[in-house]
């Protein structure tokens, strides 16, 4: 059964809830904005994460890796 776009976005957002405490501890957060072609997740950094010099590393080595491990259909996570 294929998930609707809304269901995919909700699943990804719920998955990111497991990473959010680390971001919130530094007054930051991440928001799932969209999913393109059913496999590329677009996210937006919020709060302190929006201006953090390490946000790209967090995206690459934490967020992207975690999402792809838990949702194999996702091929990439991109900050916009």
C-alpha positions in Angstrom: 0.0 0.0 0.0 1.4 3.4 -1.0 1.3 6.2 1.5 -0.2 9.5 0.5 2.1 12.5 0.5 0.5 13.8 3.8 1.1 10.4 5.4 4.7 10.4 4.2 5.3 13.9 5.6 3.6 12.9 8.9 5.8 9.8 9.2 9.0 11.7 8.5 8.0 14.4 11.0 7.3 11.7 13.6 10.6 10.1 13.0 12.4 13.5 13.4 10.7 13.7 16.8 13.4 11.3 18.0 16.2 13.8 17.0 14.4 17.0 18.0 15.4 16.9 21.8 19.1 17.4 20.7 18.1 20.4 18.6 15.7 21.9 21.2 18.4 21.7 23.8 20.3 24.2 21.7 17.2 26.4 21.0 16.8 25.0 17.5 14.5 22.8 15.6 13.7 21.3 12.2 10.5 21.4 10.1 9.5 19.0 7.4 8.4 21.3 4.5 7.7 19.0 1.5 8.6 15.7 -0.2 9.6 15.7 -3.9 9.1 12.7 -6.2 8.3 10.6 -3.1 11.9 10.3 -2.1 13.5 13.7 -1.5 12.6 15.4 1.8 12.8 19.2 2.1 13.4 20.5 5.6 13.9 24.0 7.1 16.0 24.8 10.1 14.4 26.8 12.8 15.6 28.8 15.7 19.3 28.6 16.5 19.7 25.8 13.9 18.9 28.3 11.1 22.1 30.2 11.7 24.3 27.4 13.1 27.6 26.8 11.3 27.2 23.1 12.0 23.7 22.7 10.6 25.0 21.2 7.3 27.0 18.6 9.2 24.0 17.8 11.4 21.9 17.4 8.3 24.4 15.1 6.5 25.5 12.9 9.4 22.5 12.8 11.7 19.2 13.8 10.0 19.8 12.4 6.5 21.4 9.2 7.8 18.7 8.6 10.4 15.8 9.2 8.0 17.4 7.0 5.3 18.0 4.1 7.7 14.4 4.2 9.0 12.7 5.0 5.7 14.6 3.3 2.8 12.4 4.9 0.2 13.9 8.3 1.1 17.0 9.0 -1.0 17.9 12.4 0.2 17.1 15.1 2.8 17.8 18.7 1.7 17.6 21.9 3.7 15.9 24.8 2.0 
